[in-house]
Amino acid sequence: MSEIKKIEKELQEIERRAKKAEVIAGSGDWRYNIKTGKITLSEGCALIYGLDEVNIDISEIDKIFKQSDLNFLKEKMDKAILSGEKIEEEFKIKAVPVSIQCETMLKVINQFMTIVYVKVL
């Protein structure tokens, strides 16, 4: 086995373990592509939000967040996009079977808005 193949295999194992740890910890992350309007959720994040799919359009964000927090979230996202600064906020999300509260950290990197973590409070 070549050294590159060995490293690739080790990286795949690290990624598999990280995904498993994320689900066990009840945390996750999501990434918003500003140019395409697409959101990619980690498996852990999709579980927190009670979604089957890990790729959604920004127009479907109302599947995740309560209406009462949706405008506030959009304002924070716009601010993060314009300023490039990290913003930490708490939002109420829709979850199955009950609504829970989570803490979200927004950080804009290049054309992506990366949700650094989502943690259930």
C-alpha positions as CSV (number, residue, x, y, z in Angstrom):
1,M,0.0,0.0,0.0
2,S,1.4,3.4,-1.0
3,E,2.0,6.0,1.6
4,I,-0.7,8.3,0.1
5,K,-3.3,5.5,0.2
6,K,-2.4,4.7,3.8
7,I,-2.8,8.4,4.8
8,E,-6.2,8.6,2.9
9,K,-7.4,5.5,4.7
10,E,-6.3,7.0,8.1
11,L,-8.1,10.3,7.2
12,Q,-11.3,8.4,6.3
13,E,-11.2,6.6,9.7
14,I,-10.7,9.9,11.5
15,E,-13.6,11.4,9.7
16,R,-15.8,8.4,10.5
17,R,-14.9,8.6,14.2
18,A,-15.5,12.4,14.2
19,K,-19.0,11.9,12.7
20,K,-19.8,9.2,15.3
21,A,-18.6,11.4,18.2
22,E,-20.7,14.3,16.9
23,V,-23.8,12.3,16.9
24,I,-23.1,10.8,20.4
25,A,-22.3,14.3,21.8
26,G,-25.6,15.6,20.4
27,S,-23.8,18.4,18.4
28,G,-23.4,19.3,14.8
29,D,-22.6,21.9,12.3
30,W,-23.9,23.4,9.1
31,R,-22.4,25.3,6.2
32,Y,-24.2,27.9,4.1
33,N,-22.9,28.6,0.6
34,I,-23.6,32.3,0.1
35,K,-23.2,32.0,-3.7
36,T,-25.5,29.0,-4.2
37,G,-28.0,29.5,-1.3
38,K,-27.5,25.9,-0.3
39,I,-27.1,24.6,3.3
40,T,-25.2,21.4,4.1
41,L,-25.9,19.9,7.5
42,S,-23.7,17.4,9.2
43,E,-25.4,14.1,10.3
44,G,-25.4,15.3,13.9
45,C,-27.0,18.6,13.0
46,A,-29.7,16.9,10.8
47,L,-30.5,14.7,13.8
48,I,-30.8,17.7,16.1
49,Y,-33.1,19.4,13.6
50,G,-35.1,16.3,13.0
51,L,-34.4,16.3,9.3
52,D,-33.7,13.3,7.0
53,E,-31.8,15.3,4.4
54,V,-28.4,16.9,4.9
55,N,-28.7,19.3,1.9
56,I,-31.4,22.0,1.9
57,D,-31.9,25.3,0.2
58,I,-31.8,28.5,2.3
59,S,-35.4,29.0,1.4
60,E,-36.2,25.9,3.5
61,I,-34.6,27.3,6.6
62,D,-38.0,27.6,8.1
63,K,-37.9,23.8,8.5
64,I,-35.3,24.3,11.2
65,F,-36.0,27.5,13.1
66,K,-39.1,28.7,14.9
67,Q,-40.8,31.5,13.1
68,S,-40.2,33.8,16.1
69,D,-36.4,33.5,15.7
70,L,-36.3,33.3,11.9
71,N,-36.1,37.1,11.2
72,F,-33.5,37.5,14.0
73,L,-31.4,34.7,12.5
74,K,-31.6,36.2,9.0
75,E,-30.5,39.6,10.4
76,K,-27.5,37.9,12.2
77,M,-26.6,36.0,9.0
78,D,-26.7,39.2,7.0
79,K,-24.5,41.0,9.6
80,A,-22.0,38.1,9.6
81,I,-21.9,38.1,5.8
82,L,-21.3,41.9,5.6
83,S,-18.8,42.2,8.5
84,G,-17.1,38.8,8.3
85,E,-17.2,38.7,12.1
86,K,-18.1,35.8,14.3
87,I,-21.5,36.1,15.9
88,E,-22.7,33.9,18.8
89,E,-26.4,33.7,19.4
90,E,-29.1,31.4,20.7
91,F,-32.0,30.4,18.6
92,K,-35.1,28.2,19.1
93,I,-35.2,25.4,16.6
94,K,-37.9,23.0,15.5
95,A,-37.2,19.5,16.6
96,V,-39.0,16.2,16.8
97,P,-41.1,15.8,18.9
98,V,-40.6,19.0,20.9
99,S,-38.9,22.3,20.3
100,I,-35.5,22.8,22.0
101,Q,-33.1,25.6,22.2
102,C,-29.7,25.6,20.7
103,E,-26.6,27.8,20.7
104,T,-25.1,28.6,17.3
105,M,-21.9,30.3,16.3
106,L,-21.8,31.9,12.9
107,K,-18.5,32.6,11.1
108,V,-18.1,33.7,7.5
109,I,-15.2,32.2,5.7
110,N,-14.8,33.2,2.0
111,Q,-18.2,32.7,0.3
112,F,-19.3,30.2,3.0
113,M,-21.1,30.9,6.2
114,T,-19.9,28.1,8.5
115,I,-21.9,27.3,11.5
116,V,-19.0,26.3,13.7
117,Y,-21.2,24.3,16.1
118,V,-24.7,23.7,17.1
119,K,-25.2,22.6,20.7
120,V,-28.4,21.7,22.4
121,L,-28.9,23.7,25.6
